[in-house]
């Protein structure tokens, strides 16, 4: 036991602190869930016994400006009724997550107003974690409680940005006027992962999007039967840009011709 030490409230009532060490730059805290009994997910029986456990290191919000690393004891139970072995649920962190839900929300909220690199440096996390946290926070603010893939007959794809710093992609049900999901960045790989995870991709008949090449590649790879329709707004935008270039070239040529005529005068 450390001399001259104080206890700091973790603020996670679901967890029981088994041990803690305060180091120069971070806290090491060993925890497990408070519950002693869990229901079998297969048969619902409460007649279970502990089968074993593993320890996982996870990140949490800072305490007293120090990084907090939680070592979570993940217990496995054996159901005495049906014989199934299962792992207890993980509400604080989520399925296969290495960061607490409150850390994800905190990072996402900060990234709304600060650069991702600054948030990552100040909180001692990776830039990719800040990026994912930002995308999840945007989804929460748009009313998407869970980032589970959804599909509809007519899907719209469009990229958006916050203060022109971070770009993401929205997937929308255009018939129902509802956002189905948000994909990190506006590249091809994450959009392909979303489409691949669709539970019923065969119902998608039309994809409405702009002429962004990664969008087209992702759709043709994962939803080859869906028809691609280019949003007329983006078509008109490209036409106007092309006309502006023609006007500029015509103006330059005219000015150059007039200059040569003036130079040839006696």
Long-range contacts (C-beta under 8 A, 24 or more apart in sequence): 8-63, 8-64, 10-60, 10-63, 10-68, 12-60, 12-92, 12-100, 14-91, 14-92, 15-70, 15-72, 15-92, 18-73, 22-66, 25-66, 25-67, 26-66, 26-67, 26-68, 26-69, 26-124, 27-63, 27-66, 27-67, 27-68, 27-69, 28-69, 28-71, 29-68, 29-69, 29-70, 29-71, 30-55, 30-70, 30-71, 30-73, 31-70, 31-71, 31-72, 31-73, 32-72, 32-73, 32-75, 33-75, 33-88, 35-88, 38-77, 38-88, 38-89, 40-77, 40-79, 40-81, 40-82, 40-84, 40-86, 41-84, 41-86, 42-79, 42-82, 42-84, 42-86, 43-79, 43-81, 43-82, 43-84, 45-79, 45-80, 45-81, 45-82, 47-79, 47-80, 47-81, 48-77, 48-78, 48-79, 48-80, 49-77, 49-78, 49-80, 50-75, 50-76, 50-77, 50-78, 51-75, 51-76, 51-77, 51-78, 51-85, 52-76, 56-98, 57-98, 58-93, 58-97, 58-98, 58-99, 58-100, 59-98, 59-99, 59-100, 59-103, 59-125, 60-99, 60-100, 60-102, 60-103, 61-100, 61-102, 61-103, 61-106, 62-123, 62-124, 67-123, 67-124, 70-100, 99-125, 99-129, 103-133, 104-132, 104-133, 104-136, 104-137, 105-133, 105-136, 105-137, 105-140, 106-133, 107-133, 107-134, 108-133, 108-134, 108-135, 108-136, 108-137, 108-138, 108-140, 109-137, 111-137, 111-166, 112-137, 112-162, 115-165, 116-166, 131-166, 131-184, 131-185, 132-184, 134-162, 134-166, 135-168, 135-182, 135-183, 135-184, 138-162, 138-168, 138-182, 139-181, 139-182, 142-170, 142-179, 142-182, 143-179, 144-179, 144-180, 144-181, 144-182, 147-181, 147-182, 148-181, 149-180, 149-181, 149-194, 149-195, 149-197, 149-198, 149-199, 150-180, 150-181, 150-198, 151-180, 151-198, 151-199, 151-200, 151-201, 151-203, 151-204, 152-176, 152-180, 152-203, 152-204, 153-203, 153-204, 153-205, 153-206, 154-205, 154-206, 154-208, 155-180, 155-204, 155-206, 155-207, 155-208, 155-226, 156-207, 156-208, 156-209, 156-231, 157-191, 157-207, 157-208, 157-209, 157-210, 157-212, 157-215, 157-219, 158-209, 158-210, 158-231, 159-186, 159-210, 159-212, 169-215, 174-208, 186-212, 186-214, 186-215, 187-214, 188-214, 188-215, 188-217, 188-218, 191-215, 191-218, 192-218, 192-221, 192-222, 195-219, 195-221, 195-222, 195-223, 196-222, 210-234, 211-235, 211-238
